[in-house]
Amino acid sequence: QVQLVESGGGLVQPGGSLVLSCAASGTIISISAMGWYRQAPGKQRELVALIISGGSANYADSVKGRFTISRDNAKNTVYLHMNSLKVEDTAVYYCNADRVRTVGSVRMYWGQGTQVTVSS
């Protein structure tokens, strides 16, 4: 059984910074891609940033230049450094691990979500 545990959400003022982390635990052989999605009230879940095992990353246009995703493959952990936060970044942020290989399966996993609120 694989679990994703997120941490680091909270309340921050516009222009501030937060760091989210997500650790995958379990009998994991490999993880192809890890990423962050977010869902604001009344909106669909959207991709924020994605990083593959080799280190290449993709970002939503709305966060380019402000957010940085990184990954520690040895710890099966992904981070999201969020700078210059805006009110419109307010959402529940979900960690995602795709093509997680364990003994007998390859599948996707989601974290439980962590709230990020940007407000003055």
Disulfide bonds with the S-S distance in Angstrom:
Cys22-Cys95 2.07
